[in-house]
Amino acid sequence: MICDVCFHHCNLAPGQTGLCRGRANKDGTIKPINYGLLTSLALDPIEKKPLARFYPGSRILSAGSFGCNLRCPFCQNYEISQADYSTYRLKYVAPAALTAQAVALKPQGNIGVAFTYNEPLISYEYIVDTGKLVHAAGLKNVVVTNGCATAKVATALNGIVDAYNIDLKGFTQAYYDQLHGSLQMVQDFITAVLPHAHVELTTLIVPRENDSVEEMEALSSWVAGLSPDIPLHVSRFFPRFEMVDRDATRVSTVYHLADIAKKHLHYVYTGNC
């Protein structure tokens, strides 16, 4: 069976798990084996997603599982993104139970559920099932994702997801090759969901990788071609996981690249500075 969730198109024998560690061939069907199995659950400020222009000042119940279809050497959540079914003592939280928790937290400023921390789109079925209940309860759905997913996934989430933060990690395929990703698929995903949800983008600036003025010019120009009103978060890198061979990004570099982006975009924010 071939998994059609992302560009890897893993060809899975019975019982075999894909590169993302979150989908497998079960009984002749590709299924999310991390469906509802949570490693993380927290009430976060909406700005932490980061979302700057979607209900600012509110909080959101943030849920994460395990697995990811990329292999970023600087991953901030590698303990769960690179984990598998056997790594953690996992807690199953059914869609109705997660929705009930979100509703119970409304007095604390909660506006809904954010699917985040690992790569949530590898179990997009859980987002669909939970998201419908969250909407029925009058709350919002947020997805924080790397955007490496097919048009099928984007379409399935139309009308379910109210806001995305999507990582646009750089603007060359050579850089995405290092992350085992696809720039074109991310671009296509952004374009597909933009008419249906609030979208903000995040670019982590990694020294000697994607920190050139030319790349930021190209990236922000492309985003502006979709809409100059799309918020872009230009974020500072810190040594982490397998990328500890360089210092944190200079704050001045982040601010300079943000200024470049501001020539094309109306809303540019700096992060981790």
Kinemage of the C-alpha trace (Angstrom):
@kinemage 1
@onewidth
@group {chain A} dominant
@subgroup {mainchain}
@vectorlist {calphas} color= white
{ca met a 1} P 0.000 0.000 0.000
{ca ile a 2} L 1.240 3.490 -0.848
{ca cys a 3} L 0.610 6.237 1.706
{ca asp a 4} L -0.693 9.386 0.000
{ca val a 5} L -0.345 11.878 2.846
{ca cys a 6} L 2.983 13.432 1.795
{ca phe a 7} L 5.592 13.450 -0.948
{ca his a 8} L 7.481 10.459 0.476
{ca his a 9} L 4.697 8.143 -0.790
{ca cys a 10} L 5.938 5.352 1.473
{ca asn a 11} L 5.260 1.903 -0.026
{ca leu a 12} L 4.305 -0.123 3.042
{ca ala a 13} L 4.097 -3.882 3.407
{ca pro a 14} L 1.502 -5.277 5.839
{ca gly a 15} L 2.401 -4.152 9.349
{ca gln a 16} L 5.086 -1.748 8.132
{ca thr a 17} L 5.293 1.831 9.447
{ca gly a 18} L 6.160 4.796 7.248
{ca leu a 19} L 9.063 7.210 7.546
{ca cys a 20} L 6.916 9.494 9.695
{ca arg a 21} L 6.467 6.723 12.311
{ca gly a 22} L 2.844 7.749 12.601
{ca arg a 23} L 1.172 5.870 9.718
{ca ala a 24} L 1.228 2.156 8.928
{ca asn a 25} L -0.293 -0.525 6.737
{ca lys a 26} L -2.893 -2.138 8.967
{ca asp a 27} L -5.181 -4.790 7.506
{ca gly a 28} L -4.637 -3.530 3.976
{ca thr a 29} L -5.336 0.115 4.816
{ca ile a 30} L -2.973 2.974 5.616
{ca lys a 31} L -3.975 4.185 9.073
{ca pro a 32} L -2.633 6.745 11.564
{ca ile a 33} L -1.283 4.569 14.377
{ca asn a 34} L -0.828 7.680 16.521
{ca tyr a 35} L -4.530 8.596 16.268
{ca gly a 36} L -5.470 10.281 19.552
{ca leu a 37} L -2.313 9.096 21.295
{ca leu a 38} L -1.011 12.210 23.015
{ca thr a 39} L 2.433 12.922 24.389
{ca ser a 40} L 1.762 16.573 25.234
{ca leu a 41} L -1.210 18.635 26.355
{ca ala a 42} L -0.998 22.241 27.559
{ca leu a 43} L -2.935 25.493 27.632
{ca asp a 44} L -0.716 27.926 25.695
{ca pro a 45} L -0.907 31.591 24.734
{ca ile a 46} L -2.024 31.803 21.106
{ca glu a 47} L 1.117 33.851 20.386
{ca lys a 48} L 3.239 30.778 21.208
{ca lys a 49} L 1.974 28.873 18.122
{ca pro a 50} L 3.002 31.508 16.840
{ca leu a 51} L -0.125 33.335 15.709
{ca ala a 52} L -0.008 37.112 15.964
{ca arg a 53} L -3.225 38.072 14.199
{ca phe a 54} L -5.674 35.350 15.239
{ca tyr a 55} L -7.485 36.146 18.504
{ca pro a 56} L -4.441 37.843 20.087
{ca gly a 57} L -4.329 37.661 23.855
{ca ser a 58} L -6.274 34.407 23.989
{ca arg a 59} L -5.146 30.931 25.002
{ca ile a 60} L -5.559 27.598 23.269
{ca leu a 61} L -5.465 23.970 24.374
{ca ser a 62} L -2.461 22.498 22.548
{ca ala a 63} L -2.221 18.776 21.839
{ca gly a 64} L 0.660 16.801 20.376
{ca ser a 65} L 1.328 13.166 19.518
{ca phe a 66} L 4.510 11.609 18.090
{ca gly a 67} L 6.108 11.383 14.666
{ca cys a 68} L 7.032 13.684 11.784
{ca asn a 69} L 7.639 13.295 8.058
{ca leu a 70} L 10.693 15.603 8.085
{ca arg a 71} L 14.112 15.142 9.691
{ca cys a 72} L 15.163 18.654 10.683
{ca pro a 73} L 18.547 18.462 12.468
{ca phe a 74} L 17.622 21.498 14.591
{ca cys a 75} L 14.204 20.243 15.718
{ca gln a 76} L 13.073 21.846 18.965
{ca asn a 77} L 10.654 18.991 19.763
{ca tyr a 78} L 12.780 16.077 18.577
{ca glu a 79} L 11.932 14.012 21.673
{ca ile a 80} L 8.422 13.504 20.268
{ca ser a 81} L 8.773 14.319 16.571
{ca gln a 82} L 11.405 11.609 16.131
{ca ala a 83} L 9.722 9.187 18.534
{ca asp a 84} L 7.619 6.157 17.659
{ca tyr a 85} L 4.824 4.108 19.160
{ca ser a 86} L 7.108 2.447 21.725
{ca thr a 87} L 8.978 5.516 22.982
{ca tyr a 88} L 6.447 6.957 25.424
{ca arg a 89} L 3.705 5.892 27.762
{ca leu a 90} L 0.985 7.300 25.554
{ca lys a 91} L -2.435 8.498 26.641
{ca tyr a 92} L -5.362 7.967 24.305
{ca val a 93} L -7.653 10.985 24.228
{ca ala a 94} L -10.739 10.493 22.090
{ca pro a 95} L -12.008 13.419 19.999
{ca ala a 96} L -14.975 13.915 22.325
{ca ala a 97} L -12.726 13.891 25.398
{ca leu a 98} L -10.329 16.461 23.948
{ca thr a 99} L -13.250 18.664 22.971
{ca ala a 100} L -14.674 18.401 26.486
{ca gln a 101} L -11.340 19.515 27.943
{ca ala a 102} L -11.282 22.486 25.580
{ca val a 103} L -14.793 23.503 26.614
{ca ala a 104} L -13.934 23.169 30.298
{ca leu a 105} L -11.027 25.592 29.816
{ca lys a 106} L -13.129 28.373 28.279
{ca pro a 107} L -13.235 30.283 31.612
{ca gln a 108} L -9.413 30.445 31.412
{ca gly a 109} L -9.530 32.153 28.019
{ca asn a 110} L -9.350 29.040 25.855
{ca ile a 111} L -10.667 29.502 22.305
{ca gly a 112} L -10.271 25.939 21.055
{ca val a 113} L -7.730 23.249 20.202
{ca ala a 114} L -4.315 23.545 18.538
{ca phe a 115} L -2.826 20.440 16.931
{ca thr a 116} L 0.889 21.019 17.346
{ca tyr a 117} L 4.259 19.971 18.886
{ca asn a 118} L 4.883 17.027 16.518
{ca glu a 119} L 3.669 17.012 12.890
{ca pro a 120} L -0.121 16.872 13.231
{ca leu a 121} L -0.949 16.290 9.561
{ca ile a 122} L 0.364 12.721 9.627
{ca ser a 123} L -2.811 11.956 11.599
{ca tyr a 124} L -5.073 14.437 9.857
{ca glu a 125} L -8.032 12.101 10.431
{ca tyr a 126} L -7.852 12.910 14.144
{ca ile a 127} L -7.950 16.618 13.323
{ca val a 128} L -11.047 16.105 11.169
{ca asp a 129} L -12.883 14.024 13.758
{ca thr a 130} L -11.985 16.272 16.678
{ca gly a 131} L -12.337 19.487 14.725
{ca lys a 132} L -15.962 18.835 13.858
{ca leu a 133} L -16.789 18.443 17.552
{ca val a 134} L -14.759 21.517 18.479
{ca his a 135} L -16.733 23.580 15.953
{ca ala a 136} L -19.996 22.163 17.260
{ca ala a 137} L -18.952 23.420 20.691
{ca gly a 138} L -18.413 26.926 19.281
{ca leu a 139} L -14.619 26.796 19.464
{ca lys a 140} L -11.750 27.136 16.961
{ca asn a 141} L -9.235 24.715 15.448
{ca val a 142} L -5.575 25.622 14.878
{ca val a 143} L -2.891 23.543 13.145
{ca val a 144} L 0.860 24.145 13.451
{ca thr a 145} L 2.532 22.238 10.632
{ca asn a 146} L 5.500 21.909 8.290
{ca gly a 147} L 3.033 21.963 5.396
{ca cys a 148} L 4.496 18.875 3.706
{ca ala a 149} L 1.158 17.307 2.877
{ca thr a 150} L -0.790 16.535 -0.262
{ca ala a 151} L -3.781 18.301 -1.766
{ca lys a 152} L -5.926 15.450 -0.434
{ca val a 153} L -5.041 16.417 3.125
{ca ala a 154} L -5.531 20.129 2.480
{ca thr a 155} L -8.973 19.459 1.033
{ca ala a 156} L -9.982 17.215 3.933
{ca leu a 157} L -9.213 20.037 6.366
{ca asn a 158} L -11.091 22.767 4.510
{ca gly a 159} L -13.883 23.982 6.757
{ca ile a 160} L -12.287 22.254 9.763
{ca val a 161} L -9.148 24.305 10.403
{ca asp a 162} L -9.662 27.975 11.265
{ca ala a 163} L -5.989 28.981 11.414
{ca tyr a 164} L -2.620 27.582 10.406
{ca asn a 165} L 0.927 28.417 11.242
{ca ile a 166} L 2.983 26.804 8.495
{ca asp a 167} L 6.760 26.484 8.516
{ca leu a 168} L 8.264 27.842 5.324
{ca lys a 169} L 11.694 26.655 6.341
{ca gly a 170} L 13.603 28.233 3.491
{ca phe a 171} L 13.209 28.963 -0.181
{ca thr a 172} L 15.486 26.497 -1.978
{ca gln a 173} L 14.957 22.817 -2.637
{ca ala a 174} L 18.616 22.271 -1.743
{ca tyr a 175} L 17.823 23.344 1.815
{ca tyr a 176} L 14.682 21.209 1.935
{ca asp a 177} L 16.755 18.249 0.724
{ca gln a 178} L 18.699 18.467 3.990
{ca leu a 179} L 15.416 18.260 5.885
{ca his a 180} L 14.054 15.420 3.696
{ca gly a 181} L 11.267 17.726 2.564
{ca ser a 182} L 9.733 19.309 -0.522
{ca leu a 183} L 9.581 23.068 -1.016
{ca gln a 184} L 7.067 22.704 -3.849
{ca met a 185} L 4.698 20.660 -1.697
{ca val a 186} L 4.822 23.297 1.057
{ca gln a 187} L 4.133 26.048 -1.471
{ca asp a 188} L 1.227 24.074 -2.904
{ca phe a 189} L -0.190 23.407 0.561
{ca ile a 190} L -0.025 27.087 1.532
{ca thr a 191} L -1.750 28.044 -1.705
{ca ala a 192} L -4.444 25.395 -1.202
{ca val a 193} L -5.423 26.324 2.361
{ca leu a 194} L -5.106 30.096 2.064
{ca pro a 195} L -8.674 30.672 0.759
{ca his a 196} L -10.149 28.591 3.577
{ca ala a 197} L -8.332 29.629 6.776
{ca his a 198} L -6.247 32.298 8.456
{ca val a 199} L -2.611 31.548 7.564
{ca glu a 200} L 0.626 32.718 9.158
{ca leu a 201} L 4.105 31.520 8.192
{ca thr a 202} L 7.300 30.951 10.162
{ca thr a 203} L 10.869 30.890 8.866
{ca leu a 204} L 13.614 29.818 11.287
{ca ile a 205} L 16.854 31.554 10.292
{ca val a 206} L 19.727 29.076 10.538
{ca pro a 207} L 23.276 30.460 10.171
{ca arg a 208} L 25.008 29.417 6.935
{ca glu a 209} L 21.861 27.675 5.699
{ca asn a 210} L 19.001 30.060 4.839
{ca asp a 211} L 20.234 33.392 6.195
{ca ser a 212} L 21.036 35.238 2.971
{ca val a 213} L 19.349 38.469 1.923
{ca glu a 214} L 18.712 36.969 -1.518
{ca glu a 215} L 16.774 34.025 -0.092
{ca met a 216} L 14.634 36.238 2.131
{ca glu a 217} L 13.949 38.506 -0.841
{ca ala a 218} L 12.760 35.517 -2.873
{ca leu a 219} L 10.727 34.031 -0.030
{ca ser a 220} L 8.925 37.211 0.983
{ca ser a 221} L 8.299 38.179 -2.652
{ca trp a 222} L 6.625 34.824 -3.285
{ca val a 223} L 4.463 35.166 -0.167
{ca ala a 224} L 3.487 38.712 -1.189
{ca gly a 225} L 2.407 37.331 -4.552
{ca leu a 226} L -0.208 35.291 -2.685
{ca ser a 227} L -1.107 38.194 -0.396
{ca pro a 228} L 0.995 40.913 1.254
{ca asp a 229} L -1.291 40.545 4.284
{ca ile a 230} L 0.037 37.065 5.191
{ca pro a 231} L 1.956 37.431 8.483
{ca leu a 232} L 5.539 36.126 8.456
{ca his a 233} L 7.425 35.224 11.638
{ca val a 234} L 11.202 35.475 11.201
{ca ser a 235} L 12.627 33.429 14.035
{ca arg a 236} L 16.032 32.998 15.667
{ca phe a 237} L 17.774 29.604 15.667
{ca phe a 238} L 19.358 28.087 18.769
{ca pro a 239} L 21.672 25.038 18.695
{ca arg a 240} L 19.550 21.944 19.257
{ca phe a 241} L 19.297 18.198 18.579
{ca glu a 242} L 21.847 17.308 15.862
{ca met a 243} L 22.775 20.876 14.935
{ca val a 244} L 25.038 22.096 17.703
{ca asp a 245} L 27.945 22.931 15.411
{ca arg a 246} L 27.090 26.633 15.186
{ca asp a 247} L 26.079 29.503 17.391
{ca ala a 248} L 22.596 30.909 17.738
{ca thr a 249} L 21.576 33.282 14.969
{ca arg a 250} L 22.670 36.837 15.595
{ca val a 251} L 19.770 39.002 16.666
{ca ser a 252} L 20.935 41.653 14.211
{ca thr a 253} L 20.636 39.117 11.371
{ca val a 254} L 17.045 38.282 12.312
{ca tyr a 255} L 16.107 41.966 12.445
{ca his a 256} L 17.850 42.690 9.143
{ca leu a 257} L 16.082 39.840 7.341
{ca ala a 258} L 12.780 40.932 8.874
{ca asp a 259} L 13.382 44.394 7.424
{ca ile a 260} L 13.956 42.807 4.012
{ca ala a 261} L 10.648 40.940 4.320
{ca lys a 262} L 8.862 44.147 5.333
{ca lys a 263} L 9.586 45.577 1.893
{ca his a 264} L 7.074 43.048 0.552
{ca leu a 265} L 4.786 42.113 3.457
{ca his a 266} L 2.603 44.190 5.776
{ca tyr a 267} L 2.994 42.023 8.889
{ca val a 268} L 6.449 40.734 9.815
{ca tyr a 269} L 7.337 39.604 13.323
{ca thr a 270} L 10.605 38.526 14.932
{ca gly a 271} L 10.789 35.541 17.260
{ca asn a 272} L 13.173 34.140 19.897
{ca cys a 273} L 15.082 37.437 20.011
